[in-house]
């Protein structure tokens, strides 16, 4: 298994996995493939989102993902509280 940070080139694979998940949970109310692709492009992978997506590939196929963002919980590490 290969685990790596997803990049723009992984959009089609990620969109397929997101679509499967969306369909499982929301059935006929699920977002379309194109809506999910737009969401990933303009929201999740936006320069300003702060979200990183890790992908897990087995035999060259994306089989899962996880998302994370770095946070600074200490008040003096926040932009709001300059040193």
N, C-alpha and C positions, 0 to 999 in steps of 0.2 A: 504494500500500500504506500502511496505517495501522498504526503500532506504538504501543501504549499499555499502561499497567499495568492488569491485569485487576481487576475489582471483583466483588462478590457477584452483580450482574446478569448476569455472564458465565458463571456456573456451568453452565447448561445447555449452552452451546457448548463450554466447556472439558471437560465430562464426556464429550461426544460424541467429542472429539479424543482424550482419555485412553483412552476405551473402544476406539477404533480401534487405538491403539498397543498397548494391552494384548492385544487379540485377535490382532494381528499376531505379537507375540512369544510369547504363551502359549497360543494356540489355544483348545481346549476348557477349559483350566485357567484361563482369564482371569477376572478379577473381573467381576461383573455391573455394569451401568450404575448400579444403586442403591448397590452397594458403593463404586463410584468416587465417586459424588455425596456419599456420607457421608464418605468419606476427604477429599475436597476441602473440604467444609464444616467438619469437625471437626479436621482435621490441618493441611492445607496453608494454609487461610485462618484458622486459629486465631489469636487475638490474640497468642499466645505462640510461634508457630512461627518468626517471623522471616523467613519465605520470602515473596518477592515474585514474582509471575508476570507476565511481559510477553506480550501477545498480538499476533499479526500478522493483520490482516484484509485481504483482497483482495476488492474489490467487495462489501463488507459481510459477507463470510463469514470466520470464523476459520479460518485455514489453518495456523497453527503457534503455538508458544509457547516460552518459555525461562524458567527459574527462576533466581533468585539470592538470596543473603543477604549482608548486610553483616557483615564480620568485622573484628576488630581484632587483628592478629597481634602488635602491639607489647605487651610485658608491662605497661607502665604505662598502657595504654589499656583494660585488662581490669578488670572489676569485682573480680576476685580480688586485684588489686594496687592498692589505693587510693593516690592521690598523697600 
